[in-house]
């Protein structure tokens, strides 16, 4: 009975691993459908958006937000694989 | 060994308040960290699935630092580049729908003939694929639901110039919800009218390369022929998701620092020494014949039981939170804020190796830290230990 306490972790890992494997296999069946739609879409980006600016296709958008989502809120979506420069850059005199 | 385990469990039961406090703290920390990792990896995997059909190079024209329409003549100029298999000007863009207070993505399909049909695939939930020139559209199921549209209904999208209403002939299935929840797929001519693009304009240019290894060379040649253009390679697109989700996950972890510090404090509490009651217990064990090895095994088994149960509960909670319940609370912070939110449940990307890694990173240090104070107490003479 007490050995079950030590076996709990391997059992949970096995259950989660098998569940994840089954779900991945089920999702793999959707590949042809995803490929058929993806060939028509401008990018494979997920249909999820950002806050202050439209980031439906983060890989295609302009690098850098026009304004913050909120006061002192960091930009969570570095579009176009570009990160904004540190704000101190703007205060430096040439 | 069995009797040592029984004794360790009994010892934990006698100090159950402390064991439960330690276990709950450890479990909640594992839940939080594992849930963020599960969700981040799942989103990256979904993004990778969508990249199968991406062009090797995408070319945009920039004016004043913002993407603007490209001329079809630009596309013609790129067709002669060595190693380029196909140059496709694409018509797509965003339209703000006041009724939804959100954007939809309008995508023009250039002559449905050359593309694989959506009919008969899981891509379509209801209806059929587009017929060219019929002013038809296929839309994401969440979008159709939000607008109260069913197959056969017509919709006039806001546009700078009058454009014919589009008839909904099909909706995308849940299999592609994550990619097409907010998409309106229509004929290229209709998309031009809705987006206000002239006949000689396109949104961007997609280039397919004969040998993907030469994409960088092609990108360089494109820049030579179109100075000031923005050229995005397929490898860069993949990097966007690594960066975006990695950074979001980092922000959440930063917000979790107090919880992580609490775990360190708990661990330090274990490492800093045993309570007088525990020291007396070890002294009694030695007095009745336990060896130092037996004592160390007992203490290690105590820690192992607490850490194993807490980690198992943490992993189970994290998995259930993300994949069975849809990550309420966490999804908004990590995924995004779309008005037309895909309802599809996420697919786990986590495998046995990652689960074992999280378990080892939690259980290993926790058990290791319990050995040192137990060894210090075990090497004392029983009488000295009982006197304190």
Interface residues (C-beta under 8 A of the other chain):
Chain A: X2 X3 X5 X6 X8 X9 X11 X12 X13 X16 X17 X19 X20 X21 X23 X24 X26 X27 X29 X30 X31 X32 X33 X34 X35 X36 X37 X38 X39 X40 X41 X42 X43 X44 X45 X46 X47 X48 X49 X50 X51 X54 X55 X56 X57 X58 X59 X60 X61 X62 X74 X76 X77 X78 X79 X80 X81 X83
Chain B: X2 X5 X6 X9 X43 X46 X47 X49 X50 X51 X52 X53 X54 X58 X60 X65 X66 X67 X90 X92 X94 X102 X103 X105 X107 X109 X115 X116 X117 X118 X121 X122 X123 X140 X172 X173 X175 X176 X177 X178 X179 X180 X181 X182 X183 X185 X203 X204 X230 X232 X236 X237 X239 X240 X241 X243 X244 X247 X248 X251 X301 X304 X305 X308 X309 X311 X312 X315 X316 X319 X323 X335 X336 X337 X338 X339 X340 X341 X342 X347 X348 X349 X350 X351 X352 X355 X356 X359 X363
